[in-house]
């Protein structure tokens, strides 16, 4: 595990979470009932923190027959003891509940039969939606709690839960989901037929991967994590299982991004080389070169076809440009490689592809360059497209560490159109291993998968990055950080996190729809100073 990853909290699959639960039960003697009680109490506290005070208000808790329903029953009991009027909706008869859920129902019934708190508890069945609507109209719940189905759902939601999901989605009061919103695949974030659209999710021990990817974020809302007593090292070990990931953090970036010594000079803090540009795409390499410089590389060069070198030089007043021989078929491979040799000798990192185009000569040049160079290499855009004819073969011939930055379309061209991107985490992990390259699968969120299985999820929550050129900026950032000596996974993760932080900072004071890639670059220095302590 790379240094700094310990600062990145895990996001777990359903299987990994079950394994962590089981280890805690077996090795530490904590019973499932104890974990359920701690989870339910913690969820109640988070609900009160977010929506309280709830004393005197009504809350409707929808409970399934499994352990997620058991968590809901614990929440119902604690809410009632805190002065909340609680109506519990069961989807199954009591004798169909799981063992631990049945135990929590017995505790709730005991409270219901004894004392003032019990007078605030009612329990009903959820099969008759008309009757349920009448109950809701009479109670006027301040809040709904979704404890219908937890992790592990892998097929479409069936009745009677399906109708309950649709019913709760029609309510005007907010809904809090326990662990994961019902109907959401806890590993992939896919909606399985229908899913609760929660206003908030309270999850146990660690976020589930599906809360962070796919349709998870819009269905989960803000996610609170409840510590239920599972030791951190157990969660860390679980995070190494396939399909799991970690979430990028400011602390990790501060651990990775090297400060400058007081006696630093331009060549001592990294040299980056950008190869890109075509007659209609001179903006892309300019963005990548500027981003590499803004990320801390002391000396950045930009190599481009001689046909566009004057235009690119005009865009880059602080970045020297190199002209590569070109003709009507694009770059001339032998001559272009010869012209690039001196720059490659001194480069600490290389990015190939921004705006490069797909002319035959250019693609032949790229194929030779990427297998002959020993310089750590970021492959983006047309640099990736040049290898799409046989990515496996080209990857097997590489000499340098590679960082690949494809969006979904480019990834399909590399891996084959039939590749399944439903589980983006597992797919990125599988192909990072297969190609022996760090893979940055761009999307919402972007995923960094290393060759040894280390996987990180971006944490950006803004649409501002939906702008042309943001990918060129990311590629340049990666190269700038590689040039400073970061390994591929920390370099890619730092680039992703810092770029996301810059986009969020811009969106905090501007309409996110107005951001351009230039705005993103210009915000990088501010967010670096404010959040990451760069000097």
Secondary structure, 3 states (H helix, E strand, C coil): CCCCHHHCCEEECHHHHHHHHHHHHHHHCCCHHHHHHHHHHHHHHHHHHHHCCCCCCEEEEEECCCHHHHHHHHHHHHHHHCCCEEEEEECCCHHHCCHHHHHHHHHHHHHHHCHHHHCCEEEEECCCHHHHHHHHHHHCCCEEEEECCCCCCCCCCCCCHHHHHHHHHCCCCEEEEECCCCCECCCCCCECCCCCCCCEEEEECCEEHHHCCCCHHHHHCEEEEECCCCCHHHHHHHCCCCCCEEECCHHHHHHHCCCCCCCCCCCCCCEEEEECCCCCCHHHHHHHHHHHHHCCCCEEEEEEECCCHHHHHHHCCCCEEEEECEECCEECHHHHHHHHHHHHHHCCEEEECCCCCCCHHHHHHHHHHHHHCCCCEEECCHHHHCCCCCHHHHHHCCCCCEEECCCHHHHHHHHCCCCCCCCHHHHHHHHHHHHCCEEEECCCCCEEECCCCCEEECCCCCHHHCCCCHHHHHHHHHHHHHHCCCCHHHHHHHHHHHHHHHHHHHHHHCCHHHCCHHHHHHHHHHHHHHHHCCC
